[in-house]
Amino acid sequence: MRYRLKGKRAFITGTNRGIGLKIVESFAKEGVNIVAHARKYSKLFEDKMKEISKENGVEIDTIYFDMSDVSCMKDSVKKLIGRRREIDILVNNAGVAHGGLFQMTAIDDIKKVFEVNLFGMMQLTQLLIRSMLRNGGAIINMASISGIELREGNCAYGVSKAGVIAFTKTLSAELAPHGIRVNAVAPGLTDTDMATLMEEKAGINMVRETAMGRLAKPEEIAETVLFLASENASFISGQTIRVDGGEK
């Protein structure tokens, strides 16, 4: 095992597809037991988690709630903790995309993006921190280069991800004395379903501005998350790691 994570337990949000699914697969290969979150139940998702569990000899518990539904989130986490499932690693991956000029975007739509991308993440982290304090661990938040390179049309998604970066740095300062490292990963445009939702011209421009001239692969993002969760990153906290193919 490259990362010496065997036997640890990770709570990973937004694992139904894309980057989240690759994170589950990468962690399972390292012998990590997993709580895999999705917004709603699906037999296809359940079967996929069972397949990954069997292939890698790890436990995978599934859990379902909408990141903006605080009541459901609290109930689900309470049941999980009631089964004495201690969490060593939290990966806040779930998120929603959005694009549009500020003057043409309803404030209610911006609030919905923040509810999932920032406030839901903060709520879940707050619910799980207490169980992590006993043994220490790692929290990895999924940010975005859109939260660093803020541009027109990013009043919701980009600003919410900028909030994730600020939250990461603040939480790191609070939790480092308790043995919990907190970092963020800021992917560039990645080859997932979310990328297909972008306006074609905007996507082409983002790729052109990348030194490597291509989209990121989900497994490249997952590998970075895995590193940050491991003791290989034992002296890294409060950082936002860009995985964006470099700037021209």
C-alpha distance (Angstrom), angle and dihedral (degrees) to the residues before:
residue distance angle dihedral
M1 . . .
R2 3.80 . .
Y3 3.77 96.7 .
R4 3.81 103.6 35.2
L5 3.79 92.5 -130.2
K6 3.81 98.8 129.7
G7 3.80 111.7 139.2
K8 3.81 95.0 16.4
R9 3.80 119.5 124.4
A10 3.80 122.7 -131.9
F11 3.80 129.0 -167.1
I12 3.82 107.8 -151.4
T13 3.80 123.9 -176.5
G14 3.78 127.3 -152.2
T15 3.80 96.4 23.7
N16 3.79 100.8 149.7
R17 3.81 94.4 99.9
G18 3.78 145.7 -24.2
I19 3.79 119.9 27.3
G20 3.81 93.4 -6.2
L21 3.80 93.2 56.5
K22 3.81 91.1 48.3
I23 3.80 89.8 50.8
V24 3.82 89.7 54.2
E25 3.81 91.3 49.7
S26 3.81 92.9 47.1
F27 3.80 94.1 48.5
A28 3.81 92.6 45.6
K29 3.81 90.5 54.1
E30 3.81 87.6 56.8
G31 3.81 91.7 54.1
V32 3.80 96.5 -103.7
N33 3.80 118.6 152.0
I34 3.79 110.1 -133.9
V35 3.78 143.9 -151.7
A36 3.81 101.7 -155.7
H37 3.80 116.1 -158.9
A38 3.79 127.7 -157.2
R39 3.78 131.2 168.9
K40 3.81 94.7 -118.9
Y41 3.80 139.7 6.1
S42 3.78 119.7 -89.3
K43 3.80 128.9 169.2
L44 3.80 89.9 -140.8
F45 3.81 90.0 57.5
E46 3.81 92.6 45.5
D47 3.80 91.2 50.7
K48 3.81 91.7 48.3
M49 3.80 91.9 52.0
K50 3.82 90.9 48.8
E51 3.79 89.9 50.4
I52 3.83 92.5 51.3
S53 3.82 90.4 45.3
K54 3.80 93.1 52.3
E55 3.81 95.0 44.1
N56 3.80 92.9 53.0
G57 3.80 103.0 31.0
V58 3.81 94.6 -121.5
E59 3.79 135.0 126.4
I60 3.80 116.7 -108.0
D61 3.80 118.9 -173.7
T62 3.80 116.9 -170.5
I63 3.79 122.5 -142.5
Y64 3.80 129.7 -176.0
F65 3.78 133.0 -154.6
D66 3.79 140.4 121.9
M67 3.80 109.9 -106.2
S68 3.80 89.4 -131.6
D69 3.84 93.8 51.8
V70 3.81 101.8 86.6
S71 3.80 95.1 178.2
C72 3.81 93.8 53.5
M73 3.80 90.9 43.8
K74 3.80 91.9 52.9
D75 3.81 93.0 48.1
S76 3.81 92.6 48.6
V77 3.80 94.3 48.0
K78 3.80 91.9 45.0
K79 3.82 90.2 56.0
L80 3.80 90.3 47.6
I81 3.79 93.7 51.4
G82 3.81 89.3 43.5
R83 3.81 87.2 62.9
R84 3.82 87.3 55.9
R85 3.77 93.5 -114.4
E86 3.80 100.5 160.2
I87 3.79 114.9 -159.9
D88 3.81 122.3 -138.0
I89 3.80 98.4 173.0
L90 3.80 130.6 32.2
V91 3.80 119.3 -166.1
N92 3.80 111.4 -170.5
N93 3.79 97.8 -161.1
A94 3.83 105.2 141.1
G95 3.78 115.1 109.6
V96 3.78 145.9 142.3
A97 3.80 129.2 -130.7
H98 3.78 127.0 -129.2
G99 3.77 137.5 169.6
G100 3.78 133.2 -178.2
L101 3.77 144.3 108.6
F102 3.80 114.5 -80.8
Q103 3.80 95.5 -122.3
M104 3.81 89.8 54.2
T105 3.81 97.3 44.7
A106 3.79 122.1 89.1
I107 3.80 113.8 -126.6
D108 3.81 88.3 -129.2
D109 3.82 89.0 60.3
I110 3.80 90.7 51.3
K111 3.81 89.6 49.9
K112 3.81 90.9 53.2
V113 3.81 91.1 54.5
F114 3.80 91.2 49.1
E115 3.82 91.6 47.7
V116 3.81 90.4 61.9
N117 3.80 104.5 28.0
L118 3.80 98.9 42.9
F119 3.80 117.8 2.9
G120 3.81 94.9 43.1
M121 3.81 89.5 49.7
M122 3.81 91.0 49.5
Q123 3.81 92.4 47.7
L124 3.81 93.9 50.6
T125 3.79 92.1 45.7
Q126 3.79 90.7 52.0
L127 3.81 90.7 50.9
L128 3.81 93.4 51.5
I129 3.81 102.4 37.7
R130 3.79 94.8 83.6
S131 3.80 92.9 58.5
M132 3.82 89.8 47.9
L133 3.80 95.6 51.4
R134 3.79 92.5 74.2
N135 3.80 95.4 63.7
G136 3.80 105.4 13.4
G137 3.79 120.6 -128.6
A138 3.77 143.4 157.9
I139 3.79 137.3 -67.8
I140 3.80 120.2 -161.3
N141 3.80 118.9 -170.7
M142 3.80 121.9 -161.6
A143 3.79 108.7 -127.7
S144 3.82 125.7 160.5
I145 3.78 139.6 -134.2
S146 3.80 82.6 -112.6
G147 3.80 86.2 71.5
I148 3.81 90.0 55.1
E149 3.81 103.0 35.8
L150 3.80 96.7 46.1
R151 3.79 112.3 -168.3
E152 3.78 141.6 162.3
G153 3.79 114.4 -60.3
N154 3.81 92.5 31.9
C155 3.79 101.6 95.2
A156 3.83 92.2 122.7
Y157 3.81 111.3 24.9
G158 3.80 98.2 32.1
V159 3.78 95.3 43.8
S160 3.82 91.3 47.1
K161 3.83 89.5 52.6
A162 3.81 90.4 47.6
G163 3.80 84.6 56.0
V164 3.82 89.7 52.4
I165 3.82 89.7 54.6
A166 3.81 92.1 49.6
F167 3.82 90.8 46.3
T168 3.81 90.1 51.0
K169 3.79 93.4 54.2
T170 3.81 93.7 45.2
L171 3.81 94.4 46.6
S172 3.80 91.3 47.7
A173 3.80 90.6 57.9
E174 3.80 90.2 51.4
L175 3.81 98.5 44.5
A176 3.83 104.3 35.4
P177 3.84 91.5 84.3
H178 3.84 87.3 56.0
G179 3.80 94.2 53.9
I180 3.81 96.3 -103.1
R181 3.79 117.3 126.7
V182 3.82 118.1 -154.5
N183 3.80 122.8 -163.2
A184 3.79 139.0 155.3
V185 3.79 133.2 -138.5
A186 3.80 117.9 -145.5
P187 3.81 109.5 -162.5
G188 3.74 124.4 -165.2
L189 3.79 118.9 -134.7
T190 3.81 104.7 -41.6
D191 3.79 131.0 -158.7
T192 3.82 97.2 -106.6
D193 3.80 138.7 112.4
M194 3.81 88.6 -89.9
A195 3.81 90.7 62.3
T196 3.81 90.7 56.5
L197 3.82 89.3 59.0
M198 3.80 91.0 63.7
E199 3.76 121.6 98.3
E200 3.82 104.7 -94.8
K201 3.80 94.9 -124.8
A202 3.81 92.5 51.0
G203 3.81 91.1 50.0
I204 3.81 92.4 49.5
N205 3.80 90.9 50.2
M206 3.81 92.1 50.7
V207 3.80 91.4 52.6
R208 3.81 91.6 47.3
E209 3.80 90.6 53.2
T210 3.82 91.0 53.9
A211 3.80 115.2 94.6
M212 3.81 91.2 -138.8
G213 3.82 91.5 48.6
R214 3.80 97.9 -137.5
L215 3.79 145.3 84.1
A216 3.79 120.3 -88.6
K217 3.79 117.0 -107.2
P218 3.84 116.1 -123.0
E219 3.81 90.1 -124.8
E220 3.83 90.1 57.9
I221 3.79 89.7 58.1
A222 3.81 91.6 44.4
E223 3.81 91.2 52.6
T224 3.80 90.7 55.4
V225 3.80 91.2 49.9
L226 3.80 89.6 49.9
F227 3.80 91.5 52.1
L228 3.81 92.9 50.0
A229 3.81 90.8 49.5
S230 3.80 91.8 53.8
E231 3.78 133.6 79.0
N232 3.81 86.4 -110.5
A233 3.82 83.3 81.3
S234 3.82 93.9 43.7
F235 3.83 94.4 134.9
I236 3.80 97.6 41.7
S237 3.79 118.7 97.6
G238 3.78 137.5 141.8
Q239 3.80 91.6 25.5
T240 3.79 133.6 130.2
I241 3.81 110.6 -146.2
R242 3.79 114.3 -154.4
V243 3.81 114.7 -143.8
D244 3.77 97.9 -179.3
G245 3.81 109.4 122.9
G246 3.80 93.2 -103.4
E247 3.77 132.6 -78.1
K248 3.80 124.6 -86.9
